[in-house]
Amino acid sequence: MLLLATAITLVSLRYFFLKPEVAADPELGHKFAAHLPVFLAHVIGGTLSLFLGPWQFWGGLRNRSLSLHRWIGRLYLCAVLVGSLAGLYLAAIAFGGLASRLGFASLALLWLGSAVMAYLRVRHGDLVAHREWMIRNYALTFAAVTLRLWLPLLMMAGFAFSVAYIAIAWLCWVPNLVAAELYSNAAKAQAKRSLVARQQAV
């Protein structure tokens, strides 16, 4: 996960050095060029949160320096705020019409909403719920990676770019969120089994 996140972060740096029509697909370049400041804000927020997220799940860092964990968390949430608001703006003009716009707008809103929920839970001292919301949030952040995996796969499968792009507006995040829920439910079930086993051992 960290390797993929880092790779996409590095690849995304091209948007700061190349013209949009060169850095992106020609069919999307003109849209990026027309809204370049918002697009770059989305890239900054998305890549920063994508890179920082995995470190927040590393127990070693959290146990060694809770203060650093908290500061990285604050930076991560600020990056999500910037990235999601810019993403919501870009969703309104996304290539592919209403279907892709709804897909990307839903992603942006859920990305922002899950970050807010994670923040509120930790402010109330509910660390279990905070972790669950952060898992959901990073699953949505990871859409930046899965989008870039799905699109070439669909193109290689013979789908036209216009069709593939509409599909990935949903495929890039819905399976991620489902996987996050399954993981959280499995972790809770395991924790419950462990608690029961300890109680029976007493």
C-alpha positions as CSV (number, residue, x, y, z in Angstrom):
1,M,0.0,0.0,0.0
2,L,2.8,2.4,1.0
3,L,4.7,1.6,-2.2
4,L,1.7,2.3,-4.4
5,A,0.8,5.4,-2.6
6,T,4.4,6.7,-2.9
7,A,4.6,5.8,-6.6
8,I,1.4,7.7,-7.4
9,T,2.6,10.7,-5.3
10,L,5.8,10.8,-7.3
11,V,4.0,10.4,-10.7
12,S,1.6,13.2,-9.8
13,L,4.4,15.7,-9.5
14,R,4.4,15.9,-13.3
15,Y,1.4,18.1,-13.1
16,F,3.6,20.9,-11.6
17,F,6.2,20.7,-14.3
18,L,4.3,19.9,-17.5
19,K,1.4,21.6,-19.3
20,P,-1.9,20.0,-18.4
21,E,-2.5,18.7,-21.9
22,V,0.9,16.9,-21.8
23,A,0.7,15.7,-18.2
24,A,-2.9,14.3,-18.6
25,D,-4.8,12.5,-21.3
26,P,-5.4,14.8,-24.2
27,E,-9.2,14.4,-23.8
28,L,-8.9,15.8,-20.2
29,G,-6.1,18.3,-20.6
30,H,-8.2,21.2,-21.7
31,K,-10.5,20.8,-18.7
32,F,-7.5,20.8,-16.3
33,A,-6.0,23.9,-18.1
34,A,-9.2,25.8,-17.7
35,H,-9.3,25.2,-14.0
36,L,-5.6,24.8,-13.2
37,P,-5.5,26.4,-9.7
38,V,-8.3,24.2,-8.4
39,F,-6.9,21.1,-10.1
40,L,-3.5,21.7,-8.6
41,A,-5.1,22.2,-5.2
42,H,-6.8,18.8,-5.7
43,V,-3.4,17.2,-6.6
44,I,-1.7,18.7,-3.6
45,G,-4.4,17.6,-1.2
46,G,-4.7,14.2,-2.7
47,T,-1.1,13.3,-3.0
48,L,-0.2,14.7,0.5
49,S,-3.0,12.7,2.1
50,L,-2.1,9.6,0.0
51,F,1.5,9.7,1.2
52,L,0.8,10.5,4.9
53,G,-2.0,8.1,5.4
54,P,-0.1,4.8,5.7
55,W,2.2,6.2,8.4
56,Q,-0.8,6.9,10.6
57,F,-1.7,3.2,10.7
58,W,1.8,2.2,11.7
59,G,1.6,1.4,15.4
60,G,5.3,1.8,15.9
61,L,5.2,5.5,15.0
62,R,2.1,6.0,17.1
63,N,3.6,4.3,20.2
64,R,7.0,6.0,19.9
65,S,5.7,9.5,19.4
66,L,2.0,10.2,19.9
67,S,2.7,13.9,19.4
68,L,4.1,13.3,15.9
69,H,1.1,11.0,15.1
70,R,-1.2,13.8,16.1
71,W,0.6,16.5,14.0
72,I,0.7,14.2,11.0
73,G,-3.0,13.5,11.5
74,R,-3.7,17.3,11.5
75,L,-1.8,17.7,8.3
76,Y,-3.5,14.7,6.8
77,L,-7.0,16.1,7.6
78,C,-6.0,19.6,6.2
79,A,-4.9,17.9,3.0
80,V,-8.2,15.9,2.7
81,L,-10.1,19.2,3.3
82,V,-8.3,20.9,0.4
83,G,-8.3,17.9,-1.8
84,S,-12.0,17.0,-1.3
85,L,-13.3,20.6,-1.8
86,A,-11.3,21.0,-4.9
87,G,-12.4,17.5,-6.0
88,L,-16.1,18.5,-5.5
89,Y,-15.6,21.5,-7.7
90,L,-13.9,19.4,-10.4
91,A,-16.6,16.8,-10.2
92,A,-19.1,19.3,-11.4
93,I,-17.2,19.6,-14.7
94,A,-15.9,16.1,-15.0
95,F,-15.6,14.4,-18.3
96,G,-18.3,11.8,-19.0
97,G,-21.4,13.6,-18.2
98,L,-23.8,13.1,-15.3
99,A,-22.8,9.6,-14.4
100,S,-19.1,10.3,-13.9
101,R,-19.9,13.7,-12.2
102,L,-22.2,11.9,-9.6
103,G,-19.5,9.3,-9.0
104,F,-16.7,11.8,-8.4
105,A,-19.0,14.1,-6.4
106,S,-20.0,11.2,-4.1
107,L,-16.4,10.3,-3.6
108,A,-15.5,13.9,-2.7
109,L,-18.4,14.3,-0.2
110,L,-17.7,10.9,1.4
111,W,-14.0,11.7,1.6
112,L,-14.7,14.9,3.4
113,G,-17.5,13.5,5.6
114,S,-15.5,10.5,6.8
115,A,-12.6,12.9,7.7
116,V,-14.9,15.0,9.7
117,M,-16.3,12.0,11.5
118,A,-12.8,10.7,12.3
119,Y,-11.9,14.1,13.7
120,L,-15.0,14.3,15.8
121,R,-14.6,10.8,17.2
122,V,-11.0,11.4,18.3
123,R,-12.0,14.7,19.9
124,H,-14.6,12.8,22.0
125,G,-11.9,10.2,23.0
126,D,-13.5,7.3,21.0
127,L,-10.3,5.9,19.5
128,V,-12.0,2.7,18.2
129,A,-14.5,4.7,16.2
130,H,-11.8,7.1,15.1
131,R,-9.7,4.3,13.7
132,E,-12.7,2.9,11.9
133,W,-13.5,6.2,10.3
134,M,-9.8,6.7,9.3
135,I,-9.8,3.3,7.6
136,R,-12.8,4.4,5.6
137,N,-11.3,7.7,4.8
138,Y,-8.0,6.3,3.6
139,A,-9.8,3.7,1.5
140,L,-11.3,6.8,-0.3
141,T,-8.0,8.5,-0.4
142,F,-6.6,5.4,-2.1
143,A,-9.0,6.0,-4.9
144,A,-6.2,8.0,-6.5
145,V,-4.3,4.7,-6.8
146,T,-7.2,2.4,-7.9
147,L,-8.4,4.9,-10.5
148,R,-5.0,4.6,-12.2
149,L,-5.2,0.8,-12.0
150,W,-8.7,0.4,-13.3
151,L,-8.5,2.8,-16.2
152,P,-5.7,1.0,-18.2
153,L,-7.3,-2.4,-17.3
154,L,-10.6,-1.3,-18.8
155,M,-8.9,0.2,-21.8
156,M,-6.9,-3.0,-22.4
157,A,-10.2,-4.9,-22.1
158,G,-11.5,-3.0,-25.1
159,F,-13.6,-0.4,-23.6
160,A,-13.6,3.1,-25.1
161,F,-12.1,5.8,-23.0
162,S,-15.5,7.6,-22.6
163,V,-17.0,4.4,-21.2
164,A,-14.1,3.4,-19.1
165,Y,-13.9,6.9,-17.5
166,I,-17.6,6.7,-16.4
167,A,-17.0,3.3,-14.9
168,I,-13.9,4.3,-13.0
169,A,-15.7,7.3,-11.4
170,W,-17.4,4.6,-9.3
171,L,-15.0,1.7,-9.5
172,C,-12.1,3.7,-8.1
173,W,-13.8,4.1,-4.7
174,V,-16.8,1.8,-4.2
175,P,-14.8,-1.5,-3.9
176,N,-12.3,0.3,-1.6
177,L,-15.0,1.4,0.7
178,V,-16.6,-2.1,0.7
179,A,-13.1,-3.6,1.5
180,A,-12.7,-1.1,4.4
181,E,-16.0,-2.1,5.9
182,L,-15.2,-5.8,5.6
183,Y,-11.8,-5.3,7.2
184,S,-13.3,-3.2,10.1
185,N,-16.0,-5.8,10.7
186,A,-13.5,-8.6,10.7
187,A,-11.3,-6.7,13.1
188,K,-14.2,-6.1,15.5
189,A,-15.3,-9.8,15.3
190,Q,-11.7,-10.9,16.1
191,A,-11.5,-8.4,19.0
192,K,-14.8,-9.8,20.4
193,R,-13.6,-13.4,20.1
194,S,-10.4,-12.5,21.9
195,L,-12.3,-10.8,24.7
196,V,-14.6,-13.8,25.1
197,A,-11.6,-16.1,25.2
198,R,-9.9,-14.0,27.9
199,Q,-13.1,-13.9,30.0
200,Q,-13.4,-17.7,29.7
201,A,-9.8,-18.2,30.7
202,V,-10.3,-16.3,34.0
